[in-house]
Amino acid sequence: MENDKSRRNVGFFSFVLLNFLEAVREKIFWGVVFFFLFLLGLSFFLSMVSVGESARVLRGAGLSAMELGGIVLLVFSFTFGFYRDKNGRILEVYLSCLPRHVYTASKVCAYLLIAFFYLALAGIFWAAVLAANGAFFWQFWAGLFSIFLKLSIVILLNLVFCCLFSSPVLALLSTIFLYVCGEIVSEAARLSTVYVKGEFSSTLLSVLKYILPNLDKLDLKSRLLYAQIPNAGYLGLISLYTLLYCLFLWSLGTWIFIKRK
């Protein structure tokens, strides 16, 4: 029994490392790197033409570029990596060594590691750019933390749709759609109580607010640009929310994956 548990642990960590190395070597990763550099170049240009607000524009545009690049990287890489395994014989090999719930957990952990690696590289590079232009602010690291929380939920949303649909395009588009909905659902629910007269619409948006991930609550960019760092309690609360929501999505995705075997 103990030997089986040890082999399973070794298989789990080996699979996490294997997926991480495969994703880093893929063209998608390096394509996103160039996409990120393009966005940062655009951010730098915008800061130059924003008289009196160049430092703030440079900070905000850089954080937004990192978030957008991370979304593109993880959604495309996770989707095509998952379906490459699913449509090939390699999945049978993996599942002969790992239970299905361990397979999904290792897949998610590998892409969480990729998200951390991407943000670490992008963060160090952009911090150097900010420092060179006299625009560095220590709240920048809290911004990276909030981006990691959002990317974590996106990865788990992607897992659910990859397990649910047989088409990678449908899974990819569904993930992006839910990501956008998660960004705007709280504001839409607030506006519906003011401008929408129908009770049904307001109730529906209120229900969706509690079902969909409230990604806008995890977004700290606008606060950080004005040096309004949230207190430790708020950071702990959004971290707990992200953890619980990710556990729920992982359980749902794993259940679907087991039922569709």
C-alpha positions in Angstrom: 0.0 0.0 0.0 2.8 2.4 0.9 4.7 1.5 -2.2 1.6 2.2 -4.4 1.2 5.6 -2.7 4.9 6.4 -3.3 4.7 5.4 -6.9 1.6 7.5 -7.3 3.3 10.6 -5.8 6.3 10.1 -8.1 4.0 9.8 -11.1 2.1 12.9 -10.1 5.2 15.1 -9.8 6.8 13.6 -12.9 3.7 14.4 -14.9 3.5 17.9 -13.6 7.2 18.5 -14.6 6.6 16.8 -18.0 3.6 19.0 -18.8 5.5 22.1 -17.6 8.5 21.4 -19.9 6.3 20.5 -22.8 4.3 23.8 -22.5 7.5 25.9 -22.2 9.0 24.3 -25.3 5.8 24.9 -27.4 5.6 27.6 -30.0 2.5 29.0 -28.2 4.6 29.9 -25.2 7.2 31.8 -27.2 4.5 33.3 -29.4 2.9 34.8 -26.3 6.3 36.1 -25.2 6.5 38.1 -28.4 2.9 39.1 -28.1 3.6 40.3 -24.5 6.7 42.3 -25.7 4.5 43.9 -28.4 1.9 44.9 -25.8 4.7 46.3 -23.5 6.1 48.3 -26.5 2.6 49.7 -27.1 2.3 50.5 -23.3 5.6 52.4 -23.5 4.5 54.4 -26.4 1.2 55.3 -24.7 3.1 56.5 -21.6 5.3 58.7 -23.8 2.2 60.5 -25.3 0.4 60.8 -21.9 1.8 64.1 -20.6 1.8 64.2 -16.8 0.5 60.7 -16.4 3.3 58.7 -18.0 4.3 56.8 -14.9 0.7 55.8 -14.1 0.0 54.8 -17.7 3.2 52.7 -17.8 2.3 50.9 -14.6 -1.3 50.2 -15.5 -0.7 49.2 -19.2 2.1 46.9 -18.1 -0.1 45.0 -15.6 -2.9 44.8 -18.2 -0.5 43.5 -20.8 0.8 40.8 -18.4 -2.8 39.7 -17.6 -3.9 39.6 -21.3 -0.7 37.7 -22.3 -1.3 35.2 -19.5 -4.9 34.6 -20.5 -3.9 33.9 -24.1 -1.0 31.7 -23.1 -2.9 29.5 -20.7 -6.1 29.2 -22.6 -4.5 28.2 -25.9 -1.7 26.0 -24.3 -4.0 24.2 -21.9 -6.7 23.5 -24.5 -4.5 22.2 -27.2 -2.3 20.3 -24.7 -5.4 18.6 -23.2 -6.9 17.6 -26.5 -3.5 16.4 -27.8 -3.4 13.9 -25.0 -7.1 13.1 -25.2 -7.1 12.4 -29.0 -3.9 10.4 -28.9 -2.8 7.1 -27.4 -0.7 8.9 -24.8 -3.8 9.5 -22.5 -4.2 5.7 -22.2 -0.6 5.4 -21.0 -1.1 8.2 -18.5 -4.3 6.7 -17.1 -2.7 3.3 -16.8 -0.3 4.9 -14.3 -2.5 7.6 -12.7 -6.1 7.6 -11.5 -8.3 10.1 -13.4 -8.5 12.5 -10.5 -4.8 12.5 -10.1 -4.4 13.1 -13.9 -6.6 16.2 -13.8 -4.9 17.5 -10.6 -1.4 17.1 -12.1 -2.6 18.8 -15.3 -3.9 21.8 -13.4 -0.8 22.0 -11.1 1.5 22.0 -14.2 -0.3 25.0 -15.7 -0.4 26.8 -12.4 3.3 26.4 -12.4 3.4 27.8 -16.0 1.4 30.8 -14.9 3.8 31.4 -12.0 6.8 31.0 -14.3 5.3 33.4 -16.9 4.4 36.0 -14.3 7.9 35.8 -12.7 9.7 36.3 -16.0 7.3 39.1 -17.1 7.3 40.7 -13.7 11.1 40.9 -13.4 11.4 42.2 -16.9 8.7 44.9 -16.5 9.9 45.9 -13.0 13.3 46.6 -14.6 11.6 48.7 -17.2 9.6 50.6 -14.6 12.8 51.2 -12.5 14.7 52.5 -15.5 11.9 55.0 -16.2 11.5 56.1 -12.5 8.0 54.6 -12.4 8.6 51.5 -10.1 6.2 51.1 -7.2 6.3 48.3 -4.6 2.5 47.6 -5.0 3.5 46.2 -8.4 4.0 42.8 -6.7 0.5 42.8 -5.2 -0.7 43.4 -8.8 1.1 40.3 -10.0 -0.4 38.3 -7.1 -4.0 39.3 -8.1 -3.2 38.4 -11.8 -2.1 34.9 -10.6 -5.4 34.5 -8.8 -7.4 35.3 -11.9 -5.2 33.1 -14.1 -5.8 30.2 -11.6 -9.6 30.4 -12.0 -9.2 30.6 -15.8 -7.1 27.4 -15.8 -9.8 25.6 -13.9 -12.6 27.0 -16.1 -10.6 25.6 -19.0 -10.4 22.2 -17.4 -14.1 22.0 -17.0 -14.9 22.9 -20.6 -12.1 20.6 -22.0 -13.6 17.7 -20.0 -17.1 18.6 -21.1 -16.7 19.2 -24.9 -15.2 17.1 -27.6 -14.2 20.1 -29.6 -11.1 22.2 -28.6 -12.5 25.3 -30.3 -15.7 25.1 -28.4 -13.8 24.6 -25.1 -11.5 27.5 -25.9 -14.3 29.9 -26.8 -16.4 28.9 -23.8 -13.5 29.6 -21.5 -12.9 33.1 -23.0 -16.7 33.8 -22.8 -16.9 32.8 -19.1 -13.8 34.9 -18.4 -15.4 38.0 -19.9 -18.6 37.3 -18.1 -16.7 37.0 -14.8 -15.1 40.4 -15.4 -18.4 42.2 -16.0 -21.1 40.3 -14.1 -20.8 42.3 -10.8 -21.1 45.6 -12.6 -23.9 44.3 -14.8 -25.8 43.2 -11.7 -25.3 46.6 -10.0 -26.5 48.5 -13.1 -29.5 46.3 -13.5 -30.8 47.4 -10.1 -30.6 51.0 -11.2 -31.6 51.1 -14.9 -33.4 47.8 -15.7 -37.1 47.8 -14.7 -37.8 44.1 -15.2 -37.5 42.0 -12.0 -36.6 38.9 -13.9 -33.5 40.5 -15.4 -32.3 41.8 -12.1 -32.9 38.5 -10.4 -31.1 36.6 -13.1 -28.0 38.8 -13.0 -28.0 38.6 -9.2 -28.0 34.8 -9.4 -25.3 34.8 -12.1 -23.2 37.1 -9.8 -23.0 34.3 -7.2 -22.5 31.5 -9.7 -19.9 33.0 -12.0 -16.4 33.8 -10.8 -16.3 37.5 -9.7 -13.0 38.2 -11.3 -13.5 42.0 -10.9 -13.1 41.5 -7.2 -9.7 40.0 -7.7 -8.6 42.9 -10.0 -6.4 45.3 -8.0 -4.9 47.3 -10.8 -7.0 50.4 -10.5 -6.4 50.5 -6.7 -2.7 50.0 -7.0 -2.2 52.7 -9.5 -3.4 55.2 -6.8 -1.3 53.5 -4.1 -4.4 52.0 -2.4 -3.0 48.7 -1.4 -5.7 46.4 0.1 -5.2 45.3 3.7 -4.0 41.7 4.5 -7.6 40.7 5.4 -8.9 41.5 1.9 -5.9 39.8 0.2 -6.6 36.7 2.4 -10.3 36.8 1.6 -9.8 36.9 -2.2 -7.1 34.1 -1.9 -9.6 31.9 0.0 -12.3 32.7 -2.5 -10.0 31.7 -5.4 -8.9 28.5 -3.6 -12.5 27.4 -2.9 -13.7 28.3 -6.4 -10.8 26.4 -8.0 -11.5 23.3 -5.8 -15.1 23.4 -6.9 -14.2 23.7 -10.6 -11.6 20.9 -10.2 -14.2 18.6 -8.6 -16.7 19.4 -11.3 -14.2 18.9 -14.2 -12.9 15.7 -12.7 -16.4 14.3 -12.2 -17.2 15.1 -15.9 -13.9 13.5 -17.0 -14.7 10.3 -15.0 -18.2 10.1 -16.3 -17.2 10.6 -20.0 -14.6 7.8 -20.0 
